[in-house]
């Protein structure tokens, strides 16, 4: 099972308020435009009803606190999907997502 290092939550850590507090964004992600708030809400509702069908894409980088199979990673594609989930009140469980990465993440 893949592990996130360092631990995302500890008894002394402040609660995570956003996926952006955990996962760094790769600079190439800026090539993908961000959706408006209304579009994010619509996408979040669609994901809740129909599940997430397009993978979140992580890219191996030189430095990152988030590691999958000991490889540092950053988000390459999926900012809108993750923002949509947050905008509609869905909790994003990174430990679960990373453990089930074959269903959720694509690695290069």
Buried (B, 14 or more C-beta within 10 A) or exposed (E): EBEBEEEBEEEEEEEBEEBBEBBBBBEEBEEEEEBEEEBBBBBBEBBBEEEBEEBBBBBBBEEBEBBBEEEBBBBBBBBBBBBBBBBBEEEBEBBEBBBEBEEBBBBE
